[in-house]
């Protein structure tokens, strides 16, 4: 009805109702036989013409490059390790980060722990009752 809702419990319940009903609403019409066209599934090669080996190219980095990246981080940004701590111990951790980064490139691996991301909703000061639009931010662990 266009009213501004500030009660967190009401906002959370409305989000819950919306997301809990998405699959039901999508499946309501799709489960009718006339809405289920059956066609043969094409072979994956229809979409992917040729295989490309070595499609990502990483170059070894230097300690100066890592030092510059750490110094360019903005203080006060969200991270598992505070940016000020990273900057203050830059000279200590820099050689180790450089060594491990270059070793991972040489081995062609990317550690699973670096693939983890945290999904965090942005801080919202107010929200209308219309739940058509939701924004999320993914914070990658470093």
N, CA, C and O of each residue as an XYZ file, in Angstrom:
568
protein
N       0.811     -1.199      0.000
C       0.000      0.000      0.000
C       0.857      1.266      0.000
O       0.310      2.364      0.107
N       2.170      1.150     -0.116
C       3.050      2.301     -0.227
C       3.500      2.875      1.102
O       4.197      3.889      1.124
N       3.119      2.248      2.224
C       3.540      2.748      3.537
C       4.997      2.382      3.800
O       5.496      1.365      3.319
N       5.660      3.226      4.567
C       7.044      2.980      4.957
C       7.047      2.061      6.168
O       6.387      2.347      7.168
N       7.786      0.956      6.085
C       7.836     -0.020      7.173
C       9.207      0.054      7.813
O      10.224     -0.058      7.130
N       9.236      0.244      9.137
C      10.507      0.345      9.852
C      10.714     -0.801     10.837
O      11.828     -1.006     11.319
N       9.667     -1.541     11.138
C       9.755     -2.641     12.089
C      10.532     -3.801     11.460
O      10.121     -4.350     10.437
N      11.653     -4.165     12.079
C      12.525     -5.211     11.520
C      11.824     -6.560     11.428
O      12.066     -7.313     10.485
N      10.973     -6.875     12.376
C      10.269     -8.158     12.364
C       9.320     -8.236     11.165
O       9.235     -9.272     10.506
N       8.616     -7.155     10.888
C       7.706     -7.134      9.733
C       8.508     -7.259      8.436
O       8.121     -7.997      7.530
N       9.618     -6.541      8.355
C      10.463     -6.605      7.150
C      10.979     -8.027      6.949
O      10.938     -8.552      5.837
N      11.466     -8.651      8.022
C      11.988    -10.018      7.925
C      10.891    -10.995      7.522
O      11.123    -11.878      6.695
N       9.697    -10.849      8.095
C       8.593    -11.742      7.739
C       8.171    -11.564      6.289
O       7.837    -12.543      5.622
N       8.179    -10.334      5.789
C       7.815    -10.095      4.393
C       8.847    -10.702      3.443
O       8.484    -11.283      2.420
N      10.141    -10.567      3.781
C      11.187    -11.218      2.988
C      10.964    -12.732      2.982
O      11.040    -13.375      1.935
N      10.690    -13.288      4.151
C      10.480    -14.723      4.268
C       9.289    -15.167      3.424
O       9.385    -16.159      2.702
N       8.164    -14.449      3.502
C       6.983    -14.800      2.707
C       7.298    -14.748      1.215
O       6.900    -15.629      0.454
N       8.021    -13.698      0.809
C       8.331    -13.543     -0.609
C       9.196    -14.702     -1.109
O       8.853    -15.347     -2.100
N      10.326    -14.973     -0.421
C      11.250    -15.996     -0.888
C      10.668    -17.402     -0.747
O      10.995    -18.287     -1.538
N       9.806    -17.618      0.254
C       9.185    -18.925      0.419
C       8.153    -19.194     -0.672
O       7.830    -20.349     -0.947
N       7.636    -18.136     -1.293
C       6.589    -18.320     -2.300
C       7.114    -18.323     -3.738
O       6.356    -18.624     -4.660
N       8.380    -17.997     -3.948
C       8.911    -17.891     -5.310
C       8.775    -19.210     -6.067
O       8.234    -19.231     -7.173
N       9.252    -20.299     -5.496
C       9.204    -21.597     -6.185
C       7.763    -22.034     -6.420
O       7.433    -22.549     -7.489
N       6.909    -21.831     -5.426
C       5.506    -22.218     -5.577
C       4.851    -21.455     -6.727
O       4.140    -22.046     -7.540
N       5.087    -20.155     -6.796
C       4.490    -19.337     -7.867
C       5.040    -19.715     -9.236
O       4.297    -19.719    -10.217
N       6.327    -20.031     -9.318
C       6.904    -20.438    -10.598
C       6.371    -21.793    -11.048
O       6.136    -22.015    -12.236
N       6.183    -22.692    -10.094
C       5.741    -24.047    -10.426
C       4.230    -24.159    -10.632
O       3.758    -25.152    -11.186
N       3.476    -23.171    -10.202
C       2.016    -23.240    -10.286
C       1.547    -23.505    -11.719
O       0.700    -24.369    -11.947
N       2.093    -22.770    -12.672
C       1.693    -22.937    -14.062
C       2.572    -23.931    -14.815
O       2.132    -24.534    -15.794
N       3.790    -24.100    -14.371
C       4.723    -24.954    -15.109
C       4.390    -26.430    -15.000
O       4.818    -27.212    -15.849
N       3.643    -26.838    -13.987
C       3.375    -28.255    -13.782
C       2.219    -28.787    -14.630
O       1.922    -29.980    -14.574
N       1.573    -27.949    -15.397
C       0.519    -28.425    -16.292
C       1.164    -29.086    -17.505
O       2.161    -28.577    -18.016
N       0.626    -30.198    -17.975
C       1.239    -30.916    -19.106
C       1.400    -30.051    -20.352
O       2.386    -30.192    -21.076
N       0.456    -29.168    -20.611
C       0.572    -28.333    -21.815
C       1.695    -27.294    -21.709
O       2.116    -26.729    -22.719
N       2.173    -27.045    -20.497
C       3.258    -26.087    -20.305
C       4.633    -26.751    -20.248
O       5.635    -26.077    -20.008
N       4.688    -28.044    -20.463
C       5.949    -28.769    -20.380
C       6.348    -29.315    -21.754
O       6.141    -30.496    -22.033
N       6.911    -28.475    -22.603
C       7.348    -28.987    -23.899
C       8.561    -29.896    -23.710
O       9.524    -29.548    -23.026
N       8.489    -31.046    -24.323
C       9.591    -31.999    -24.216
C      10.324    -32.022    -25.552
O       9.758    -32.365    -26.590
N      11.570    -31.654    -25.496
C      12.393    -31.665    -26.700
C      13.708    -32.344    -26.361
O      14.106    -32.375    -25.197
N      14.377    -32.882    -27.346
C      15.649    -33.555    -27.057
C      16.683    -32.558    -26.539
O      16.738    -31.409    -26.978
N      17.480    -33.014    -25.616
C      18.527    -32.169    -25.046
C      19.714    -32.180    -25.998
O      20.254    -33.244    -26.303
N      20.130    -30.995    -26.475
C      21.260    -30.957    -27.400
C      22.570    -31.326    -26.700
O      22.711    -31.171    -25.487
N      23.496    -31.805    -27.475
C      24.819    -32.147    -26.973
C      25.543    -30.868    -26.544
O      25.347    -29.813    -27.148
N      26.372    -30.958    -25.513
C      27.068    -29.772    -25.030
C      27.955    -29.137    -26.099
O      28.205    -27.933    -26.058
N      28.427    -29.929    -27.047
C      29.303    -29.389    -28.088
C      28.571    -28.397    -28.997
O      29.206    -27.645    -29.736
N      27.247    -28.395    -28.940
C      26.476    -27.410    -29.695
C      26.783    -25.999    -29.187
O      26.809    -25.043    -29.962
N      27.014    -25.881    -27.882
C      27.252    -24.582    -27.268
C      28.737    -24.255    -27.143
O      29.129    -23.090    -27.198
N      29.552    -25.279    -26.978
C      30.984    -25.079    -26.801
C      31.680    -25.661    -28.019
O      31.697    -26.877    -28.213
N      32.254    -24.788    -28.839
C      32.831    -25.267    -30.097
C      34.136    -26.027    -29.882
O      34.245    -27.183    -30.290
N      35.105    -25.412    -29.264
C      36.389    -26.082    -29.049
C      36.862    -25.840    -27.629
O      36.531    -24.829    -27.010
N      37.622    -26.759    -27.138
C      38.176    -26.630    -25.794
C      39.386    -25.701    -25.844
O      40.217    -25.785    -26.748
N      39.464    -24.825    -24.863
C      40.582    -23.893    -24.790
C      41.388    -24.227    -23.545
O      40.936    -23.996    -22.424
N      42.565    -24.765    -23.741
C      43.458    -25.013    -22.617
C      44.184    -23.723    -22.280
O      44.423    -22.890    -23.155
N      44.529    -23.560    -21.036
C      45.270    -22.374    -20.585
C      44.514    -21.095    -20.940
O      45.093    -20.170    -21.511
N      43.221    -21.040    -20.604
C      42.433    -19.870    -20.950
C      42.635    -18.714    -19.978
O      42.292    -17.576    -20.299
N      43.184    -18.982    -18.799
C      43.518    -17.925    -17.853
C      45.027    -17.824    -17.758
O      45.725    -18.832    -17.655
N      45.510    -16.626    -17.792
C      46.952    -16.428    -17.756
C      47.317    -15.583    -16.543
O      46.903    -14.429    -16.436
N      48.075    -16.148    -15.652
C      48.561    -15.444    -14.478
C      50.073    -15.343    -14.573
O      50.753    -16.278    -14.995
N      50.575    -14.202    -14.176
C      52.019    -14.018    -14.170
C      52.498    -13.930    -12.736
O      51.762    -13.462    -11.868
N      53.702    -14.366    -12.472
C      54.246    -14.217    -11.122
C      54.276    -12.744    -10.729
O      54.418    -11.860    -11.573
N      54.140    -12.504     -9.431
C      54.173    -11.119     -8.966
C      55.426    -10.888     -8.137
O      56.093    -11.831     -7.710
N      55.723     -9.644     -7.923
C      56.896     -9.275     -7.127
C      56.450     -8.784     -5.758
O      55.277     -8.473     -5.550
N      57.391     -8.717     -4.832
C      57.091     -8.196     -3.496
C      56.629     -6.750     -3.558
O      55.780     -6.331     -2.772
N      57.184     -5.987     -4.489
C      56.776     -4.586     -4.626
C      55.308     -4.482     -5.038
O      54.588     -3.597     -4.576
N      54.877     -5.382     -5.901
C      53.482     -5.372     -6.339
C      52.538     -5.686     -5.174
O      51.519     -5.017     -5.006
N      52.872     -6.696     -4.376
C      52.061     -7.051     -3.212
C      52.064     -5.902     -2.202
O      51.025     -5.567     -1.632
N      53.226     -5.307     -1.988
C      53.336     -4.178     -1.061
C      52.437     -3.027     -1.513
O      51.749     -2.416     -0.696
N      52.446     -2.737     -2.803
C      51.617     -1.659     -3.343
C      50.131     -1.968     -3.159
O      49.357     -1.083     -2.796
N      49.729     -3.211     -3.405
C      48.316     -3.604     -3.264
C      47.866     -3.456     -1.813
O      46.781     -2.934     -1.555
N      48.680     -3.907     -0.870
C      48.315     -3.793      0.549
C      48.228     -2.327      0.959
O      47.306     -1.939      1.676
N      49.174     -1.514      0.513
C      49.149     -0.087      0.870
C      47.970      0.654      0.262
O      47.550      1.683      0.792
N      47.427      0.150     -0.845
C      46.284      0.797     -1.498
C      44.949      0.435     -0.849
O      43.938      1.074     -1.141
N      44.922     -0.579      0.027
C      43.676     -0.945      0.706
C      43.200      0.224      1.559
O      44.002      0.941      2.157
N      41.870      0.407      1.606
C      41.309      1.512      2.375
C      41.108      1.098      3.828
O      40.548      0.038      4.110
N      41.569      1.944      4.747
C      41.400      1.671      6.169
C      39.918      1.644      6.512
O      39.123      2.393      5.943
N      39.559      0.783      7.440
C      38.185      0.732      7.927
C      37.259     -0.129      7.093
O      36.086     -0.274      7.438
N      37.749     -0.705      6.008
C      36.894     -1.579      5.200
C      36.749     -2.928      5.893
O      37.619     -3.346      6.656
N      35.633     -3.601      5.615
C      35.357     -4.895      6.239
C      36.322     -5.954      5.737
O      36.574     -6.061      4.536
N      36.853     -6.724      6.653
C      37.759     -7.810      6.316
C      37.929     -8.676      7.549
O      37.658     -8.236      8.666
N      38.379     -9.915      7.347
C      38.664    -10.771      8.498
C      39.853    -10.232      9.288
O      39.914    -10.377     10.509
N      40.778     -9.622      8.596
C      41.936     -9.010      9.232
C      41.836     -7.502      8.992
O      41.723     -7.077      7.842
N      41.873     -6.693     10.036
C      41.770     -5.240      9.835
C      42.864     -4.735      8.891
O      44.008     -5.186      8.952
N      42.498     -3.803      8.029
C      43.423     -3.279      7.026
C      44.627     -2.617      7.694
O      45.748     -2.730      7.198
N      44.411     -1.940      8.796
C      45.541     -1.289      9.488
C      46.587     -2.312      9.953
O      47.788     -2.041      9.931
N      46.112     -3.482     10.372
C      47.041     -4.539     10.798
C      47.833     -5.037      9.593
O      49.046     -5.230      9.686
N      47.155     -5.246      8.458
C      47.860     -5.682      7.246
C      48.932     -4.672      6.847
O      50.053     -5.043      6.499
N      48.571     -3.393      6.901
C      49.532     -2.360      6.503
C      50.708     -2.292      7.464
O      51.849     -2.102      7.042
N      50.435     -2.447      8.758
C      51.522     -2.325      9.735
C      52.505     -3.498      9.666
O      53.682     -3.338      9.986
N      52.024     -4.679      9.248
C      52.935     -5.828      9.156
C      53.216     -6.195      7.695
O      53.562     -7.337      7.394
N      53.067     -5.233      6.799
C      53.273     -5.454      5.372
C      54.657     -6.026      5.081
O      54.785     -6.970      4.301
N      55.676     -5.470      5.689
C      57.038     -5.921      5.399
C      57.291     -7.347      5.882
O      58.181     -8.027      5.371
N      56.512     -7.805      6.867
C      56.687     -9.155      7.401
C      55.939    -10.186      6.548
O      56.487    -11.240      6.226
N      54.688     -9.881      6.184
C      53.872    -10.862      5.463
C      54.088    -10.822      3.953
O      53.812    -11.796      3.253
N      54.575     -9.706      3.466
C      54.743     -9.502      2.028
C      55.565    -10.612      1.350
O      55.099    -11.160      0.352
N      56.749    -10.966      1.837
C      57.524    -12.023      1.175
C      56.797    -13.369      1.158
O      56.905    -14.123      0.190
N      56.060    -13.670      2.224
C      55.336    -14.943      2.294
C      54.163    -14.966      1.311
O      53.939    -15.965      0.627
N      53.422    -13.867      1.246
C      52.311    -13.789      0.294
C      52.816    -13.922     -1.139
O      52.213    -14.617     -1.956
N      53.911    -13.259     -1.432
C      54.492    -13.320     -2.779
C      54.922    -14.748     -3.110
O      54.650    -15.252     -4.200
N      55.595    -15.391     -2.157
C      56.078    -16.762     -2.369
C      54.913    -17.723     -2.619
O      54.951    -18.521     -3.556
N      53.873    -17.643     -1.772
C      52.735    -18.553     -1.923
C      51.939    -18.268     -3.188
O      51.523    -19.200     -3.876
N      51.723    -17.008     -3.501
C      50.993    -16.672     -4.728
C      51.715    -17.246     -5.946
O      51.099    -17.894     -6.792
N      53.013    -17.006     -6.029
C      53.789    -17.500     -7.171
C      53.836    -19.032     -7.201
O      53.821    -19.628     -8.278
N      53.892    -19.669     -6.034
C      53.908    -21.136     -5.982
C      52.578    -21.704     -6.477
O      52.557    -22.688     -7.217
N      51.460    -21.079     -6.065
C      50.144    -21.532     -6.525
C      50.024    -21.402     -8.037
O      49.452    -22.273     -8.692
N      50.554    -20.332     -8.589
C      50.519    -20.145    -10.045
C      51.336    -21.239    -10.730
O      50.888    -21.829    -11.714
N      52.528    -21.506    -10.212
C      53.377    -22.536    -10.802
C      52.713    -23.918    -10.771
O      52.824    -24.694    -11.719
N      52.019    -24.208     -9.660
C      51.370    -25.516     -9.516
C      50.025    -25.581    -10.236
O      49.485    -26.665    -10.459
N      49.491    -24.421    -10.596
C      48.193    -24.388    -11.272
C      47.029    -24.716    -10.357
O      46.029    -25.283    -10.796
N      47.157    -24.360     -9.084
C      46.069    -24.623     -8.136
C      45.587    -23.318     -7.520
O      46.298    -22.313     -7.499
N      44.363    -23.366     -7.021
C      43.805    -22.247     -6.285
C      43.200    -22.829     -5.019
O      42.209    -23.555     -5.102
N      43.761    -22.537     -3.845
C      43.316    -23.181     -2.602
C      41.824    -22.964     -2.344
O      41.297    -21.874     -2.566
N      41.154    -24.013     -1.873
C      39.716    -23.940     -1.608
C      39.369    -22.853     -0.608
O      38.312    -22.234     -0.729
N      40.215    -22.601      0.368
C      39.900    -21.605      1.389
C      39.791    -20.203      0.784
O      39.109    -19.336      1.331
N      40.469    -19.987     -0.350
C      40.388    -18.675     -0.996
C      39.160    -18.550     -1.892
O      38.888    -17.473     -2.422
N      38.421    -19.637     -2.064
C      37.219    -19.619     -2.908
C      35.963    -19.297     -2.110
O      34.878    -19.197     -2.683
N      36.094    -19.136     -0.806
C      34.941    -18.921      0.059
C      34.530    -17.455      0.021
O      35.379    -16.564      0.042
N      33.250    -17.214     -0.033
C      32.729    -15.851      0.016
C      31.617    -15.762      1.039
O      30.915    -16.743      1.282
N      31.453    -14.605      1.635
C      30.371    -14.364      2.583
C      29.366    -13.427      1.932
O      29.741    -12.374      1.415
N      28.098    -13.801      1.955
C      27.050    -12.953      1.411
C      26.486    -12.129      2.556
O      26.010    -12.674      3.552
N      26.542    -10.813      2.405
C      26.079     -9.903      3.439
C      25.130     -8.892      2.830
O      25.486     -8.230      1.855
N      23.919     -8.753      3.384
C      23.023     -7.728      2.839
C      23.549     -6.348      3.203
O      24.141     -6.171      4.268
N      23.339     -5.367      2.329
C      23.806     -4.017      2.652
C      22.984     -3.431      3.780
O      21.858     -3.867      4.023
N      23.534     -2.445      4.471
C      22.812     -1.788      5.548
C      21.712     -0.944      4.919
O      21.990     -0.065      4.103
N      20.477     -1.205      5.294
C      19.340     -0.486      4.727
C      18.676      0.295      5.857
O      18.309     -0.279      6.882
N      18.524      1.592      5.669
C      17.949      2.432      6.708
C      16.417      2.409      6.673
O      15.776      2.562      7.713
N      15.838      2.223      5.510
C      14.395      2.094      5.401
C      14.079      1.218      4.205
O      14.904      1.051      3.307
N      12.896      0.670      4.201
C      12.508     -0.199      3.103
C      11.003     -0.105      2.923
O      10.256     -0.114      3.902
N      10.558     -0.017      1.690
C       9.128     -0.051      1.421
C       8.675     -1.501      1.439
O       9.504     -2.411      1.431
N       7.387     -1.721      1.462
C       6.872     -3.082      1.544
C       7.004     -3.829      0.229
O       6.776     -5.039      0.202
N       7.360     -3.167     -0.858
C       7.522     -3.835     -2.143
C       8.809     -4.647     -2.111
O       9.896     -4.082     -1.989
N       8.696     -5.959     -2.219
C       9.851     -6.848     -2.091
C      10.338     -7.328     -3.456
O      10.832     -8.450     -3.562
N      10.215     -6.520     -4.492
C      10.611     -6.950     -5.832
C      12.109     -6.851     -6.074
O      12.613     -7.430     -7.037
N      12.827     -6.135     -5.227
C      14.239     -5.882     -5.510
C      15.054     -6.114     -4.257
O      14.757     -5.539     -3.210
N      16.076     -6.945     -4.345
C      16.947     -7.240     -3.219
C      18.380     -7.147     -3.695
O      18.706     -7.636     -4.776
N      19.240     -6.528     -2.907
C      20.650     -6.376     -3.254
C      21.468     -7.158     -2.241
O      21.208     -7.074     -1.041
N      22.460     -7.923     -2.708
C      23.404     -8.579     -1.811
C      24.800     -8.237     -2.238
O      25.046     -7.917     -3.401
N      25.702     -8.302     -1.315
C      27.112     -8.008     -1.584
C      27.904     -9.239     -1.193
O      27.688     -9.800     -0.119
N      28.807     -9.660     -2.041
C      29.646    -10.810     -1.728
C      31.009    -10.298     -1.315
O      31.662     -9.565     -2.058
N      31.435    -10.689     -0.122
C      32.741    -10.324      0.379
C      33.634    -11.548      0.254
O      33.365    -12.575      0.878
N      34.670    -11.456     -0.526
C      35.578    -12.583     -0.689
C      36.622    -12.555      0.401
O      37.158    -11.498      0.734
N      36.905    -13.703      0.950
C      37.941    -13.792      1.968
C      39.294    -13.697      1.306
O      39.519    -14.302      0.257
N      40.191    -12.951      1.900
C      41.565    -12.849      1.398
C      42.504    -13.429      2.410
O      43.715    -13.446      2.190
